[in-house]
């Protein structure tokens, strides 16, 4: 077995660890998107408005982004597997709690605890992958890990719609993910740590303000984080509101003259949108990582070039989604999803490559804090607010609620252009910053 692992070109246990982290990330994103899938049902049953349901996403993300720097620094000091295992079990229990409450305050509290659980996992998992794989292979390895975003998101939409329809309750999907999460978390406790400072060894010094400020002086890290913030803002807003947008404003196009209940329409939209996300996102994420690794052999800034051109092409597709009639709008949605996910592997591989191993989890933690604080923590409620803001309606002559949502979505699409510009500009720094981080790691090994 050991000889087979060596001949594969990967360290012992690396492939198994990657698969486990992928499955955990899969359930992570299933849980996140269940909320989007059942939002129309939840809003109707509890008598909430769109701004309030948007706040449920914000409650999760705020606790996630605040907890990430606090818990992520622990992953640079102690066993990353233990931190991941405890975090997975914590968020699984909190997901079950989400499916047991019946008030807005209870939902907010439950989503806060889901965010705290994921805050320990988010920085540690990609840092652990970087521990296992060399920088030449990280684009593909990160792409495989982040395949969980489109696949898990799609399953979240599909399972959310299907289970809520089958059990006539929006709570059922949240309860269904608890047991698998607890099992996956338990497996982490028996995994071996690839770094020298395993649990029980002397811990590294705790990351402090000096380490965070040093990260912000790395041009590639700073520009990558800024671009990922804009991208996260766009993806967060679109992924949360597109299913509800279709159900509320364009459901009659899908019904084709048939009389469908809100529950039936929600399930149908969740199934189709979920299928688009899983197919488009899966192909795009793998292809983006492969292109980044291949082009990196010729261009030092390849990871940023791939990311920048990809998200630039997502802009016209997003605009077309709003104005093309169905079923043609599904094609535009597919293209938007495809190009939004194209940067996933390259951008995260670049993040790992420009930071040295002893602060890598800290680097991911700071990145998580910034991209969510200024990205998808604010985009869902902001879109809901802008779409219903009377001032915007008066100034731009928006006479319907659909027109208000279209306007908000156009603003989101414009943010994609900003992300593209930041990545393309940052390409000039990437090779030098990667070499500097590798030199620090080589010095530590020596």
Secondary structure, 3 states (H helix, E strand, C coil): CHHHHHHCCCCCCHHHHHHHHHHHHHHHHHHHHHHHHHHHHHHHHHCCCHHHHHHHHHHHHHHHHHHHHHHHHHHHCCCHHHHHHHHHHHHHHHHHHHCCCCCHHHHHHHHHHHHHHHHHHHHHHHHHHHHHCCCCCHHHHHHHHHHHHHHHHHHHHHHHHHHHHHHCCCCHHHHHCHHHHHHHHHHHCCCCCCCCCCCCCCCCCCCCHHHHHHHCCCHHHHHHHHHHHHHHHHHHHHHHHHHHHHHHHCHHHHHCCCCCCHHHHHHHHHHHHHHHHHHHHHHHHHHHHHHHHHHHCCCCCHHHHHHHHHHHHHHHHHHHHHHCCCCHHHHHHHHHHHHHHCCHHHHHHHHHHCCCHHHHHHHHHHHHHHHHHHHHHHHHHHHHHHHCCHHHHHHHCCCCHHHHHHHHHHHHHHHHHHHHHHHHHHHHHHHHHHHHHHHHHHHHHC
